[in-house]
Amino acid sequence: MRDVQGLPGRTVAGRLGLSTAAMKSRLHRARSAVREALREEPAPTEGGGR
């Protein structure tokens, strides 16, 4: 909600029923997980495809 929809942190926290600190912590963990998952993806081959 924060990254995709651009909502303020307080709004996101309120809608999720979390404190702002808890929302920030979860957002940090989620971003880290996405970053790690993207790092593990093999690079696409050049010109390869469908």
PDB file of all heavy atoms in Angstrom:
ATOM      1  N   MET A   1       0.821  -1.181   0.000  1.00  0.00           N
ATOM      2  CA  MET A   1       0.000   0.000   0.000  1.00  0.00           C
ATOM      3  C   MET A   1       0.873   1.256   0.000  1.00  0.00           C
ATOM      4  O   MET A   1       0.546   2.217  -0.658  1.00  0.00           O
ATOM      5  CB  MET A   1      -0.921  -0.001   1.228  1.00  0.00           C
ATOM      6  CG  MET A   1      -2.010  -1.070   1.144  1.00  0.00           C
ATOM      7  SD  MET A   1      -2.908  -1.491   2.671  1.00  0.00           S
ATOM      8  CE  MET A   1      -3.415   0.023   3.338  1.00  0.00           C
ATOM      9  N   ARG A   2       1.944   1.183   0.738  1.00  0.00           N
ATOM     10  CA  ARG A   2       2.811   2.359   0.822  1.00  0.00           C
ATOM     11  C   ARG A   2       3.599   2.548  -0.467  1.00  0.00           C
ATOM     12  O   ARG A   2       3.604   3.639  -1.032  1.00  0.00           O
ATOM     13  CB  ARG A   2       3.772   2.216   2.000  1.00  0.00           C
ATOM     14  CG  ARG A   2       4.689   3.402   2.159  1.00  0.00           C
ATOM     15  CD  ARG A   2       5.120   3.533   3.606  1.00  0.00           C
ATOM     16  NE  ARG A   2       6.246   4.409   3.782  1.00  0.00           N
ATOM     17  CZ  ARG A   2       6.178   5.738   3.751  1.00  0.00           C
ATOM     18  NH1 ARG A   2       5.033   6.328   3.532  1.00  0.00           N
ATOM     19  NH2 ARG A   2       7.247   6.464   3.925  1.00  0.00           N
ATOM     20  N   ASP A   3       4.232   1.499  -0.945  1.00  0.00           N
ATOM     21  CA  ASP A   3       5.065   1.626  -2.140  1.00  0.00           C
ATOM     22  C   ASP A   3       4.243   1.702  -3.421  1.00  0.00           C
ATOM     23  O   ASP A   3       4.572   2.465  -4.323  1.00  0.00           O
ATOM     24  CB  ASP A   3       6.049   0.458  -2.233  1.00  0.00           C
ATOM     25  CG  ASP A   3       7.159   0.562  -1.201  1.00  0.00           C
ATOM     26  OD1 ASP A   3       7.322   1.635  -0.591  1.00  0.00           O
ATOM     27  OD2 ASP A   3       7.869  -0.425  -1.011  1.00  0.00           O
ATOM     28  N   VAL A   4       3.212   0.904  -3.514  1.00  0.00           N
ATOM     29  CA  VAL A   4       2.444   0.838  -4.763  1.00  0.00           C
ATOM     30  C   VAL A   4       1.420   1.971  -4.860  1.00  0.00           C
ATOM     31  O   VAL A   4       1.324   2.639  -5.881  1.00  0.00           O
ATOM     32  CB  VAL A   4       1.737  -0.533  -4.896  1.00  0.00           C
ATOM     33  CG1 VAL A   4       0.850  -0.574  -6.121  1.00  0.00           C
ATOM     34  CG2 VAL A   4       2.767  -1.644  -4.949  1.00  0.00           C
ATOM     35  N   GLN A   5       0.680   2.191  -3.787  1.00  0.00           N
ATOM     36  CA  GLN A   5      -0.374   3.195  -3.824  1.00  0.00           C
ATOM     37  C   GLN A   5       0.079   4.564  -3.318  1.00  0.00           C
ATOM     38  O   GLN A   5      -0.646   5.538  -3.447  1.00  0.00           O
ATOM     39  CB  GLN A   5      -1.575   2.722  -3.005  1.00  0.00           C
ATOM     40  CG  GLN A   5      -2.219   1.484  -3.584  1.00  0.00           C
ATOM     41  CD  GLN A   5      -3.358   0.956  -2.723  1.00  0.00           C
ATOM     42  OE1 GLN A   5      -3.466   1.288  -1.554  1.00  0.00           O
ATOM     43  NE2 GLN A   5      -4.200   0.134  -3.317  1.00  0.00           N
ATOM     44  N   GLY A   6       1.262   4.605  -2.717  1.00  0.00           N
ATOM     45  CA  GLY A   6       1.802   5.876  -2.254  1.00  0.00           C
ATOM     46  C   GLY A   6       1.119   6.444  -1.015  1.00  0.00           C
ATOM     47  O   GLY A   6       1.170   7.643  -0.778  1.00  0.00           O
ATOM     48  N   LEU A   7       0.485   5.581  -0.241  1.00  0.00           N
ATOM     49  CA  LEU A   7      -0.206   6.057   0.957  1.00  0.00           C
ATOM     50  C   LEU A   7       0.801   6.395   2.056  1.00  0.00           C
ATOM     51  O   LEU A   7       1.854   5.768   2.155  1.00  0.00           O
ATOM     52  CB  LEU A   7      -1.171   4.985   1.469  1.00  0.00           C
ATOM     53  CG  LEU A   7      -2.324   4.626   0.545  1.00  0.00           C
ATOM     54  CD1 LEU A   7      -3.127   3.468   1.129  1.00  0.00           C
ATOM     55  CD2 LEU A   7      -3.226   5.819   0.313  1.00  0.00           C
ATOM     56  N   PRO A   8       0.458   7.352   2.909  1.00  0.00           N
ATOM     57  CA  PRO A   8       1.338   7.688   4.037  1.00  0.00           C
ATOM     58  C   PRO A   8       1.443   6.527   5.022  1.00  0.00           C
ATOM     59  O   PRO A   8       0.512   5.720   5.159  1.00  0.00           O
ATOM     60  CB  PRO A   8       0.645   8.881   4.704  1.00  0.00           C
ATOM     61  CG  PRO A   8      -0.381   9.357   3.735  1.00  0.00           C
ATOM     62  CD  PRO A   8      -0.704   8.219   2.836  1.00  0.00           C
ATOM     63  N   GLY A   9       2.557   6.452   5.718  1.00  0.00           N
ATOM     64  CA  GLY A   9       2.795   5.376   6.664  1.00  0.00           C
ATOM     65  C   GLY A   9       1.714   5.243   7.724  1.00  0.00           C
ATOM     66  O   GLY A   9       1.298   4.141   8.066  1.00  0.00           O
ATOM     67  N   ARG A  10       1.258   6.363   8.261  1.00  0.00           N
ATOM     68  CA  ARG A  10       0.204   6.311   9.281  1.00  0.00           C
ATOM     69  C   ARG A  10      -1.071   5.693   8.737  1.00  0.00           C
ATOM     70  O   ARG A  10      -1.746   4.934   9.426  1.00  0.00           O
ATOM     71  CB  ARG A  10      -0.120   7.711   9.789  1.00  0.00           C
ATOM     72  CG  ARG A  10       0.832   8.228  10.787  1.00  0.00           C
ATOM     73  CD  ARG A  10       0.310   9.517  11.372  1.00  0.00           C
ATOM     74  NE  ARG A  10       1.316  10.125  12.214  1.00  0.00           N
ATOM     75  CZ  ARG A  10       1.233  11.341  12.689  1.00  0.00           C
ATOM     76  NH1 ARG A  10       0.196  12.084  12.398  1.00  0.00           N
ATOM     77  NH2 ARG A  10       2.187  11.814  13.448  1.00  0.00           N
ATOM     78  N   THR A  11      -1.417   6.021   7.515  1.00  0.00           N
ATOM     79  CA  THR A  11      -2.625   5.472   6.897  1.00  0.00           C
ATOM     80  C   THR A  11      -2.496   3.968   6.723  1.00  0.00           C
ATOM     81  O   THR A  11      -3.410   3.210   7.043  1.00  0.00           O
ATOM     82  CB  THR A  11      -2.878   6.144   5.527  1.00  0.00           C
ATOM     83  OG1 THR A  11      -3.008   7.551   5.733  1.00  0.00           O
ATOM     84  CG2 THR A  11      -4.126   5.605   4.874  1.00  0.00           C
ATOM     85  N   VAL A  12      -1.363   3.526   6.220  1.00  0.00           N
ATOM     86  CA  VAL A  12      -1.123   2.093   6.020  1.00  0.00           C
ATOM     87  C   VAL A  12      -1.183   1.364   7.351  1.00  0.00           C
ATOM     88  O   VAL A  12      -1.851   0.341   7.487  1.00  0.00           O
ATOM     89  CB  VAL A  12       0.237   1.844   5.323  1.00  0.00           C
ATOM     90  CG1 VAL A  12       0.542   0.364   5.251  1.00  0.00           C
ATOM     91  CG2 VAL A  12       0.241   2.468   3.935  1.00  0.00           C
ATOM     92  N   ALA A  13      -0.499   1.905   8.347  1.00  0.00           N
ATOM     93  CA  ALA A  13      -0.492   1.281   9.671  1.00  0.00           C
ATOM     94  C   ALA A  13      -1.909   1.180  10.224  1.00  0.00           C
ATOM     95  O   ALA A  13      -2.303   0.135  10.755  1.00  0.00           O
ATOM     96  CB  ALA A  13       0.401   2.077  10.620  1.00  0.00           C
ATOM     97  N   GLY A  14      -2.666   2.233  10.104  1.00  0.00           N
ATOM     98  CA  GLY A  14      -4.042   2.225  10.601  1.00  0.00           C
ATOM     99  C   GLY A  14      -4.901   1.198   9.910  1.00  0.00           C
ATOM    100  O   GLY A  14      -5.669   0.464  10.549  1.00  0.00           O
ATOM    101  N   ARG A  15      -4.783   1.108   8.599  1.00  0.00           N
ATOM    102  CA  ARG A  15      -5.597   0.142   7.848  1.00  0.00           C
ATOM    103  C   ARG A  15      -5.208  -1.300   8.158  1.00  0.00           C
ATOM    104  O   ARG A  15      -6.034  -2.193   8.067  1.00  0.00           O
ATOM    105  CB  ARG A  15      -5.475   0.401   6.350  1.00  0.00           C
ATOM    106  CG  ARG A  15      -6.176   1.681   5.943  1.00  0.00           C
ATOM    107  CD  ARG A  15      -6.207   1.846   4.446  1.00  0.00           C
ATOM    108  NE  ARG A  15      -6.798   3.126   4.090  1.00  0.00           N
ATOM    109  CZ  ARG A  15      -6.903   3.555   2.853  1.00  0.00           C
ATOM    110  NH1 ARG A  15      -6.461   2.831   1.847  1.00  0.00           N
ATOM    111  NH2 ARG A  15      -7.454   4.728   2.609  1.00  0.00           N
ATOM    112  N   LEU A  16      -3.941  -1.515   8.516  1.00  0.00           N
ATOM    113  CA  LEU A  16      -3.487  -2.865   8.850  1.00  0.00           C
ATOM    114  C   LEU A  16      -3.645  -3.175  10.336  1.00  0.00           C
ATOM    115  O   LEU A  16      -3.376  -4.291  10.771  1.00  0.00           O
ATOM    116  CB  LEU A  16      -2.013  -3.038   8.449  1.00  0.00           C
ATOM    117  CG  LEU A  16      -1.725  -2.964   6.953  1.00  0.00           C
ATOM    118  CD1 LEU A  16      -0.222  -3.034   6.705  1.00  0.00           C
ATOM    119  CD2 LEU A  16      -2.442  -4.071   6.208  1.00  0.00           C
ATOM    120  N   GLY A  17      -4.047  -2.177  11.124  1.00  0.00           N
ATOM    121  CA  GLY A  17      -4.205  -2.377  12.554  1.00  0.00           C
ATOM    122  C   GLY A  17      -2.878  -2.525  13.282  1.00  0.00           C
ATOM    123  O   GLY A  17      -2.772  -3.276  14.250  1.00  0.00           O
ATOM    124  N   LEU A  18      -1.854  -1.813  12.786  1.00  0.00           N
ATOM    125  CA  LEU A  18      -0.511  -1.890  13.362  1.00  0.00           C
ATOM    126  C   LEU A  18      -0.077  -0.516  13.857  1.00  0.00           C
ATOM    127  O   LEU A  18      -0.605   0.503  13.415  1.00  0.00           O
ATOM    128  CB  LEU A  18       0.500  -2.346  12.302  1.00  0.00           C
ATOM    129  CG  LEU A  18       0.292  -3.694  11.639  1.00  0.00           C
ATOM    130  CD1 LEU A  18       1.230  -3.840  10.460  1.00  0.00           C
ATOM    131  CD2 LEU A  18       0.501  -4.805  12.642  1.00  0.00           C
ATOM    132  N   SER A  19       0.933  -0.521  14.720  1.00  0.00           N
ATOM    133  CA  SER A  19       1.569   0.749  15.060  1.00  0.00           C
ATOM    134  C   SER A  19       2.426   1.169  13.868  1.00  0.00           C
ATOM    135  O   SER A  19       2.779   0.338  13.019  1.00  0.00           O
ATOM    136  CB  SER A  19       2.446   0.594  16.305  1.00  0.00           C
ATOM    137  OG  SER A  19       3.564  -0.228  16.013  1.00  0.00           O
ATOM    138  N   THR A  20       2.765   2.436  13.810  1.00  0.00           N
ATOM    139  CA  THR A  20       3.617   2.911  12.718  1.00  0.00           C
ATOM    140  C   THR A  20       4.966   2.203  12.746  1.00  0.00           C
ATOM    141  O   THR A  20       5.494   1.819  11.695  1.00  0.00           O
ATOM    142  CB  THR A  20       3.800   4.438  12.808  1.00  0.00           C
ATOM    143  OG1 THR A  20       2.509   5.055  12.770  1.00  0.00           O
ATOM    144  CG2 THR A  20       4.610   4.972  11.645  1.00  0.00           C
ATOM    145  N   ALA A  21       5.509   1.995  13.945  1.00  0.00           N
ATOM    146  CA  ALA A  21       6.803   1.311  14.060  1.00  0.00           C
ATOM    147  C   ALA A  21       6.717  -0.118  13.537  1.00  0.00           C
ATOM    148  O   ALA A  21       7.619  -0.586  12.828  1.00  0.00           O
ATOM    149  CB  ALA A  21       7.270   1.313  15.510  1.00  0.00           C
ATOM    150  N   ALA A  22       5.642  -0.829  13.857  1.00  0.00           N
ATOM    151  CA  ALA A  22       5.480  -2.206  13.388  1.00  0.00           C
ATOM    152  C   ALA A  22       5.327  -2.242  11.874  1.00  0.00           C
ATOM    153  O   ALA A  22       5.880  -3.112  11.193  1.00  0.00           O
ATOM    154  CB  ALA A  22       4.274  -2.863  14.055  1.00  0.00           C
ATOM    155  N   MET A  23       4.586  -1.271  11.317  1.00  0.00           N
ATOM    156  CA  MET A  23       4.421  -1.208   9.863  1.00  0.00           C
ATOM    157  C   MET A  23       5.760  -0.962   9.182  1.00  0.00           C
ATOM    158  O   MET A  23       6.089  -1.608   8.186  1.00  0.00           O
ATOM    159  CB  MET A  23       3.428  -0.095   9.509  1.00  0.00           C
ATOM    160  CG  MET A  23       3.101   0.055   8.032  1.00  0.00           C
ATOM    161  SD  MET A  23       4.267   1.003   7.028  1.00  0.00           S
ATOM    162  CE  MET A  23       4.331   2.567   7.855  1.00  0.00           C
ATOM    163  N   LYS A  24       6.566  -0.071   9.736  1.00  0.00           N
ATOM    164  CA  LYS A  24       7.886   0.210   9.159  1.00  0.00           C
ATOM    165  C   LYS A  24       8.783  -1.021   9.205  1.00  0.00           C
ATOM    166  O   LYS A  24       9.511  -1.304   8.253  1.00  0.00           O
ATOM    167  CB  LYS A  24       8.552   1.375   9.890  1.00  0.00           C
ATOM    168  CG  LYS A  24       7.939   2.718   9.580  1.00  0.00           C
ATOM    169  CD  LYS A  24       8.656   3.814  10.345  1.00  0.00           C
ATOM    170  CE  LYS A  24       8.082   5.172  10.017  1.00  0.00           C
ATOM    171  NZ  LYS A  24       8.790   6.244  10.741  1.00  0.00           N
ATOM    172  N   SER A  25       8.706  -1.750  10.299  1.00  0.00           N
ATOM    173  CA  SER A  25       9.510  -2.963  10.440  1.00  0.00           C
ATOM    174  C   SER A  25       9.102  -4.000   9.401  1.00  0.00           C
ATOM    175  O   SER A  25       9.951  -4.607   8.738  1.00  0.00           O
ATOM    176  CB  SER A  25       9.341  -3.530  11.853  1.00  0.00           C
ATOM    177  OG  SER A  25      10.038  -4.735  11.983  1.00  0.00           O
ATOM    178  N   ARG A  26       7.806  -4.203   9.244  1.00  0.00           N
ATOM    179  CA  ARG A  26       7.324  -5.181   8.263  1.00  0.00           C
ATOM    180  C   ARG A  26       7.660  -4.745   6.844  1.00  0.00           C
ATOM    181  O   ARG A  26       8.005  -5.568   6.000  1.00  0.00           O
ATOM    182  CB  ARG A  26       5.819  -5.377   8.415  1.00  0.00           C
ATOM    183  CG  ARG A  26       5.464  -6.126   9.670  1.00  0.00           C
ATOM    184  CD  ARG A  26       3.998  -6.412   9.724  1.00  0.00           C
ATOM    185  NE  ARG A  26       3.644  -7.050  10.980  1.00  0.00           N
ATOM    186  CZ  ARG A  26       2.488  -7.651  11.192  1.00  0.00           C
ATOM    187  NH1 ARG A  26       1.581  -7.709  10.249  1.00  0.00           N
ATOM    188  NH2 ARG A  26       2.229  -8.191  12.362  1.00  0.00           N
ATOM    189  N   LEU A  27       7.561  -3.456   6.576  1.00  0.00           N
ATOM    190  CA  LEU A  27       7.889  -2.941   5.251  1.00  0.00           C
ATOM    191  C   LEU A  27       9.365  -3.172   4.939  1.00  0.00           C
ATOM    192  O   LEU A  27       9.722  -3.600   3.837  1.00  0.00           O
ATOM    193  CB  LEU A  27       7.550  -1.454   5.166  1.00  0.00           C
ATOM    194  CG  LEU A  27       7.790  -0.764   3.835  1.00  0.00           C
ATOM    195  CD1 LEU A  27       7.006  -1.427   2.707  1.00  0.00           C
ATOM    196  CD2 LEU A  27       7.422   0.708   3.940  1.00  0.00           C
ATOM    197  N   HIS A  28      10.216  -2.935   5.926  1.00  0.00           N
ATOM    198  CA  HIS A  28      11.653  -3.161   5.738  1.00  0.00           C
ATOM    199  C   HIS A  28      11.928  -4.638   5.437  1.00  0.00           C
ATOM    200  O   HIS A  28      12.680  -4.964   4.511  1.00  0.00           O
ATOM    201  CB  HIS A  28      12.424  -2.720   6.975  1.00  0.00           C
ATOM    202  CG  HIS A  28      13.882  -3.018   6.902  1.00  0.00           C
ATOM    203  ND1 HIS A  28      14.745  -2.309   6.105  1.00  0.00           N
ATOM    204  CD2 HIS A  28      14.629  -3.972   7.499  1.00  0.00           C
ATOM    205  CE1 HIS A  28      15.955  -2.811   6.219  1.00  0.00           C
ATOM    206  NE2 HIS A  28      15.916  -3.817   7.068  1.00  0.00           N
ATOM    207  N   ARG A  29      11.294  -5.541   6.205  1.00  0.00           N
ATOM    208  CA  ARG A  29      11.489  -6.988   5.978  1.00  0.00           C
ATOM    209  C   ARG A  29      10.977  -7.400   4.607  1.00  0.00           C
ATOM    210  O   ARG A  29      11.607  -8.202   3.920  1.00  0.00           O
ATOM    211  CB  ARG A  29      10.801  -7.802   7.070  1.00  0.00           C
ATOM    212  CG  ARG A  29      11.651  -7.895   8.318  1.00  0.00           C
ATOM    213  CD  ARG A  29      11.030  -8.831   9.321  1.00  0.00           C
ATOM    214  NE  ARG A  29      10.094  -8.033  10.121  1.00  0.00           N
ATOM    215  CZ  ARG A  29       9.015  -8.483  10.725  1.00  0.00           C
ATOM    216  NH1 ARG A  29       8.687  -9.752  10.634  1.00  0.00           N
ATOM    217  NH2 ARG A  29       8.246  -7.708  11.432  1.00  0.00           N
ATOM    218  N   ALA A  30       9.849  -6.848   4.199  1.00  0.00           N
ATOM    219  CA  ALA A  30       9.282  -7.196   2.887  1.00  0.00           C
ATOM    220  C   ALA A  30      10.188  -6.713   1.760  1.00  0.00           C
ATOM    221  O   ALA A  30      10.442  -7.448   0.798  1.00  0.00           O
ATOM    222  CB  ALA A  30       7.889  -6.597   2.741  1.00  0.00           C
ATOM    223  N   ARG A  31      10.683  -5.494   1.880  1.00  0.00           N
ATOM    224  CA  ARG A  31      11.584  -4.971   0.854  1.00  0.00           C
ATOM    225  C   ARG A  31      12.864  -5.800   0.778  1.00  0.00           C
ATOM    226  O   ARG A  31      13.371  -6.077  -0.313  1.00  0.00           O
ATOM    227  CB  ARG A  31      11.938  -3.517   1.148  1.00  0.00           C
ATOM    228  CG  ARG A  31      10.821  -2.541   0.861  1.00  0.00           C
ATOM    229  CD  ARG A  31      11.210  -1.155   1.293  1.00  0.00           C
ATOM    230  NE  ARG A  31      10.205  -0.165   0.945  1.00  0.00           N
ATOM    231  CZ  ARG A  31      10.116   1.024   1.515  1.00  0.00           C
ATOM    232  NH1 ARG A  31      10.980   1.374   2.458  1.00  0.00           N
ATOM    233  NH2 ARG A  31       9.181   1.865   1.155  1.00  0.00           N
ATOM    234  N   SER A  32      13.373  -6.195   1.934  1.00  0.00           N
ATOM    235  CA  SER A  32      14.585  -7.023   1.962  1.00  0.00           C
ATOM    236  C   SER A  32      14.338  -8.378   1.304  1.00  0.00           C
ATOM    237  O   SER A  32      15.196  -8.883   0.578  1.00  0.00           O
ATOM    238  CB  SER A  32      15.056  -7.226   3.404  1.00  0.00           C
ATOM    239  OG  SER A  32      15.465  -6.015   3.959  1.00  0.00           O
ATOM    240  N   ALA A  33      13.171  -8.962   1.549  1.00  0.00           N
ATOM    241  CA  ALA A  33      12.835 -10.257   0.961  1.00  0.00           C
ATOM    242  C   ALA A  33      12.737 -10.150  -0.559  1.00  0.00           C
ATOM    243  O   ALA A  33      13.223 -11.023  -1.287  1.00  0.00           O
ATOM    244  CB  ALA A  33      11.524 -10.784   1.536  1.00  0.00           C
ATOM    245  N   VAL A  34      12.129  -9.087  -1.038  1.00  0.00           N
ATOM    246  CA  VAL A  34      12.024  -8.882  -2.493  1.00  0.00           C
ATOM    247  C   VAL A  34      13.408  -8.684  -3.093  1.00  0.00           C
ATOM    248  O   VAL A  34      13.750  -9.271  -4.124  1.00  0.00           O
ATOM    249  CB  VAL A  34      11.107  -7.685  -2.820  1.00  0.00           C
ATOM    250  CG1 VAL A  34      11.205  -7.298  -4.289  1.00  0.00           C
ATOM    251  CG2 VAL A  34       9.673  -7.999  -2.455  1.00  0.00           C
ATOM    252  N   ARG A  35      14.232  -7.871  -2.432  1.00  0.00           N
ATOM    253  CA  ARG A  35      15.596  -7.618  -2.915  1.00  0.00           C
ATOM    254  C   ARG A  35      16.378  -8.923  -3.017  1.00  0.00           C
ATOM    255  O   ARG A  35      17.055  -9.184  -4.014  1.00  0.00           O
ATOM    256  CB  ARG A  35      16.288  -6.643  -1.959  1.00  0.00           C
ATOM    257  CG  ARG A  35      17.493  -5.962  -2.517  1.00  0.00           C
ATOM    258  CD  ARG A  35      18.058  -4.905  -1.579  1.00  0.00           C
ATOM    259  NE  ARG A  35      17.104  -3.827  -1.330  1.00  0.00           N
ATOM    260  CZ  ARG A  35      16.591  -3.534  -0.124  1.00  0.00           C
ATOM    261  NH1 ARG A  35      16.944  -4.198   0.941  1.00  0.00           N
ATOM    262  NH2 ARG A  35      15.724  -2.546   0.008  1.00  0.00           N
ATOM    263  N   GLU A  36      16.266  -9.764  -1.991  1.00  0.00           N
ATOM    264  CA  GLU A  36      16.973 -11.046  -1.976  1.00  0.00           C
ATOM    265  C   GLU A  36      16.450 -11.978  -3.066  1.00  0.00           C
ATOM    266  O   GLU A  36      17.225 -12.647  -3.744  1.00  0.00           O
ATOM    267  CB  GLU A  36      16.847 -11.699  -0.599  1.00  0.00           C
ATOM    268  CG  GLU A  36      17.651 -12.954  -0.450  1.00  0.00           C
ATOM    269  CD  GLU A  36      19.149 -12.750  -0.606  1.00  0.00           C
ATOM    270  OE1 GLU A  36      19.658 -11.661  -0.279  1.00  0.00           O
ATOM    271  OE2 GLU A  36      19.829 -13.697  -1.071  1.00  0.00           O
ATOM    272  N   ALA A  37      15.148 -12.014  -3.238  1.00  0.00           N
ATOM    273  CA  ALA A  37      14.556 -12.873  -4.274  1.00  0.00           C
ATOM    274  C   ALA A  37      15.018 -12.446  -5.665  1.00  0.00           C
ATOM    275  O   ALA A  37      15.306 -13.286  -6.521  1.00  0.00           O
ATOM    276  CB  ALA A  37      13.036 -12.832  -4.190  1.00  0.00           C
ATOM    277  N   LEU A  38      15.115 -11.151  -5.886  1.00  0.00           N
ATOM    278  CA  LEU A  38      15.577 -10.661  -7.185  1.00  0.00           C
ATOM    279  C   LEU A  38      17.053 -10.970  -7.395  1.00  0.00           C
ATOM    280  O   LEU A  38      17.481 -11.206  -8.520  1.00  0.00           O
ATOM    281  CB  LEU A  38      15.328  -9.158  -7.304  1.00  0.00           C
ATOM    282  CG  LEU A  38      13.872  -8.740  -7.395  1.00  0.00           C
ATOM    283  CD1 LEU A  38      13.753  -7.224  -7.359  1.00  0.00           C
ATOM    284  CD2 LEU A  38      13.212  -9.304  -8.634  1.00  0.00           C
ATOM    285  N   ARG A  39      17.813 -10.972  -6.329  1.00  0.00           N
ATOM    286  CA  ARG A  39      19.233 -11.290  -6.419  1.00  0.00           C
ATOM    287  C   ARG A  39      19.441 -12.749  -6.812  1.00  0.00           C
ATOM    288  O   ARG A  39      20.404 -13.082  -7.479  1.00  0.00           O
ATOM    289  CB  ARG A  39      19.889 -11.033  -5.063  1.00  0.00           C
ATOM    290  CG  ARG A  39      21.246 -10.456  -5.166  1.00  0.00           C
ATOM    291  CD  ARG A  39      21.813 -10.111  -3.824  1.00  0.00           C
ATOM    292  NE  ARG A  39      21.275  -8.810  -3.431  1.00  0.00           N
ATOM    293  CZ  ARG A  39      21.092  -8.417  -2.177  1.00  0.00           C
ATOM    294  NH1 ARG A  39      21.392  -9.201  -1.185  1.00  0.00           N
ATOM    295  NH2 ARG A  39      20.614  -7.231  -1.910  1.00  0.00           N
ATOM    296  N   GLU A  40      18.540 -13.612  -6.386  1.00  0.00           N
ATOM    297  CA  GLU A  40      18.658 -15.045  -6.653  1.00  0.00           C
ATOM    298  C   GLU A  40      18.201 -15.427  -8.063  1.00  0.00           C
ATOM    299  O   GLU A  40      18.519 -16.497  -8.535  1.00  0.00           O
ATOM    300  CB  GLU A  40      17.834 -15.825  -5.626  1.00  0.00           C
ATOM    301  CG  GLU A  40      18.397 -15.721  -4.230  1.00  0.00           C
ATOM    302  CD  GLU A  40      17.475 -16.343  -3.187  1.00  0.00           C
ATOM    303  OE1 GLU A  40      16.406 -16.864  -3.561  1.00  0.00           O
ATOM    304  OE2 GLU A  40      17.835 -16.302  -2.008  1.00  0.00           O
ATOM    305  N   GLU A  41      17.456 -14.559  -8.715  1.00  0.00           N
ATOM    306  CA  GLU A  41      16.967 -14.859 -10.060  1.00  0.00           C
ATOM    307  C   GLU A  41      18.128 -14.911 -11.038  1.00  0.00           C
ATOM    308  O   GLU A  41      18.980 -14.026 -11.042  1.00  0.00           O
ATOM    309  CB  GLU A  41      15.990 -13.777 -10.532  1.00  0.00           C
ATOM    310  CG  GLU A  41      14.604 -13.918  -9.996  1.00  0.00           C
ATOM    311  CD  GLU A  41      13.884 -15.115 -10.552  1.00  0.00           C
ATOM    312  OE1 GLU A  41      13.933 -15.354 -11.774  1.00  0.00           O
ATOM    313  OE2 GLU A  41      13.273 -15.835  -9.749  1.00  0.00           O
ATOM    314  N   PRO A  42      18.185 -15.926 -11.883  1.00  0.00           N
ATOM    315  CA  PRO A  42      19.240 -15.954 -12.902  1.00  0.00           C
ATOM    316  C   PRO A  42      19.004 -14.844 -13.931  1.00  0.00           C
ATOM    317  O   PRO A  42      17.864 -14.483 -14.208  1.00  0.00           O
ATOM    318  CB  PRO A  42      19.086 -17.326 -13.547  1.00  0.00           C
ATOM    319  CG  PRO A  42      17.698 -17.751 -13.234  1.00  0.00           C
ATOM    320  CD  PRO A  42      17.313 -17.067 -11.951  1.00  0.00           C
ATOM    321  N   ALA A  43      20.088 -14.313 -14.423  1.00  0.00           N
ATOM    322  CA  ALA A  43      19.977 -13.261 -15.434  1.00  0.00           C
ATOM    323  C   ALA A  43      19.386 -13.845 -16.703  1.00  0.00           C
ATOM    324  O   ALA A  43      19.729 -14.955 -17.120  1.00  0.00           O
ATOM    325  CB  ALA A  43      21.349 -12.664 -15.702  1.00  0.00           C
ATOM    326  N   PRO A  44      18.487 -13.102 -17.358  1.00  0.00           N
ATOM    327  CA  PRO A  44      17.916 -13.614 -18.609  1.00  0.00           C
ATOM    328  C   PRO A  44      18.989 -13.710 -19.690  1.00  0.00           C
ATOM    329  O   PRO A  44      19.908 -12.900 -19.741  1.00  0.00           O
ATOM    330  CB  PRO A  44      16.860 -12.567 -18.970  1.00  0.00           C
ATOM    331  CG  PRO A  44      17.202 -11.345 -18.195  1.00  0.00           C
ATOM    332  CD  PRO A  44      17.997 -11.806 -17.003  1.00  0.00           C
ATOM    333  N   THR A  45      18.856 -14.705 -20.533  1.00  0.00           N
ATOM    334  CA  THR A  45      19.819 -14.863 -21.614  1.00  0.00           C
ATOM    335  C   THR A  45      19.514 -13.870 -22.721  1.00  0.00           C
ATOM    336  O   THR A  45      18.360 -13.539 -22.978  1.00  0.00           O
ATOM    337  CB  THR A  45      19.787 -16.295 -22.182  1.00  0.00           C
ATOM    338  OG1 THR A  45      18.461 -16.566 -22.629  1.00  0.00           O
ATOM    339  CG2 THR A  45      20.186 -17.308 -21.136  1.00  0.00           C
ATOM    340  N   GLU A  46      20.541 -13.405 -23.362  1.00  0.00           N
ATOM    341  CA  GLU A  46      20.365 -12.404 -24.399  1.00  0.00           C
ATOM    342  C   GLU A  46      19.712 -13.030 -25.629  1.00  0.00           C
ATOM    343  O   GLU A  46      20.139 -14.068 -26.109  1.00  0.00           O
ATOM    344  CB  GLU A  46      21.730 -11.831 -24.777  1.00  0.00           C
ATOM    345  CG  GLU A  46      21.618 -10.547 -25.553  1.00  0.00           C
ATOM    346  CD  GLU A  46      22.969  -9.882 -25.726  1.00  0.00           C
ATOM    347  OE1 GLU A  46      23.724  -9.819 -24.737  1.00  0.00           O
ATOM    348  OE2 GLU A  46      23.255  -9.467 -26.850  1.00  0.00           O
ATOM    349  N   GLY A  47      18.675 -12.378 -26.099  1.00  0.00           N
ATOM    350  CA  GLY A  47      18.006 -12.827 -27.297  1.00  0.00           C
ATOM    351  C   GLY A  47      17.175 -14.084 -27.101  1.00  0.00           C
ATOM    352  O   GLY A  47      16.409 -14.464 -27.966  1.00  0.00           O
ATOM    353  N   GLY A  48      17.331 -14.725 -25.968  1.00  0.00           N
ATOM    354  CA  GLY A  48      16.557 -15.934 -25.708  1.00  0.00           C
ATOM    355  C   GLY A  48      15.122 -15.565 -25.420  1.00  0.00           C
ATOM    356  O   GLY A  48      14.795 -14.481 -25.010  1.00  0.00           O
ATOM    357  N   GLY A  49      14.286 -16.455 -25.678  1.00  0.00           N
ATOM    358  CA  GLY A  49      12.907 -16.110 -25.367  1.00  0.00           C
ATOM    359  C   GLY A  49      11.947 -16.906 -26.196  1.00  0.00           C
ATOM    360  O   GLY A  49      12.258 -17.947 -26.737  1.00  0.00           O
ATOM    361  N   ARG A  50      10.875 -16.352 -26.333  1.00  0.00           N
ATOM    362  CA  ARG A  50       9.709 -17.034 -26.881  1.00  0.00           C
ATOM    363  C   ARG A  50       9.652 -17.026 -28.335  1.00  0.00           C
ATOM    364  O   ARG A  50       9.792 -16.443 -29.170  1.00  0.00           O
ATOM    365  CB  ARG A  50       8.487 -16.363 -26.280  1.00  0.00           C
ATOM    366  CG  ARG A  50       8.641 -16.386 -24.796  1.00  0.00           C
ATOM    367  CD  ARG A  50       7.669 -15.492 -24.111  1.00  0.00           C
ATOM    368  NE  ARG A  50       7.992 -15.557 -22.702  1.00  0.00           N
ATOM    369  CZ  ARG A  50       7.171 -15.409 -21.751  1.00  0.00           C
ATOM    370  NH1 ARG A  50       5.934 -15.164 -21.989  1.00  0.00           N
ATOM    371  NH2 ARG A  50       7.525 -15.489 -20.516  1.00  0.00           N
TER     372      ARG A  50
END
